[in-house]
């Protein structure tokens, strides 16, 4: 299974939470803290379960999420 690492630009995030709904692994949650604009922001709570599907990044209207695919070397 593919692996990934979500990177969220917390200052770009406006707190719409669309990514949390879109994530099939349910590894994104809204933070208790706020960014400089006063918005809660999305955060990954279990990076090890990210499958690099990019559904969160596709849903994000502000392009605040990038997914980096983790390449595993063949044994």
SVG drawing of the C-alpha trace seen along z (x, -y; Angstrom):
<svg xmlns="http://www.w3.org/2000/svg" viewBox="-17 -37 34 45">
<polyline fill="none" stroke="black" stroke-width="0.4" points="0.0,0.0 1.2,-3.5 2.4,-5.7 2.4,-9.4 3.0,-12.4 0.5,-15.3 1.9,-18.8 -0.6,-21.4 0.1,-25.1 -1.6,-26.2 -1.6,-29.9 -3.4,-29.2 -6.0,-26.9 -9.3,-28.7 -10.8,-25.9 -13.5,-24.7 -12.8,-21.1 -13.6,-19.7 -10.3,-17.7 -11.3,-16.0 -14.5,-14.7 -12.7,-13.8 -9.9,-11.7 -10.8,-8.0 -8.4,-7.1 -9.9,-9.7 -6.5,-10.9 -7.2,-14.6 -8.8,-16.6 -9.3,-20.3 -6.9,-21.8 -7.8,-23.3 -5.2,-26.0 -5.8,-28.8 -3.6,-30.3 -2.8,-34.0 -6.2,-34.6 -8.0,-33.1 -9.0,-29.9 -8.7,-26.4 -6.6,-24.5 -6.4,-20.9 -3.8,-18.6 -2.8,-15.0 -3.2,-12.8 -1.6,-9.6 0.8,-10.2 1.6,-6.4 -1.8,-5.7 -1.7,-8.1 -2.1,-6.3 -1.2,-9.3 -4.6,-9.3 -4.6,-13.1 -8.3,-13.4 -7.7,-16.0 -5.5,-18.1 -8.1,-17.9 -10.9,-19.0 -9.0,-21.9 -10.3,-25.2 -7.2,-27.1 -4.5,-24.6 -3.2,-24.4 -2.4,-20.7 0.3,-18.9 0.9,-15.2 4.4,-13.8 4.6,-10.2 7.0,-8.1 9.1,-5.9 10.0,-2.6 13.1,-0.9 12.7,2.7 14.3,5.4"/>
</svg>
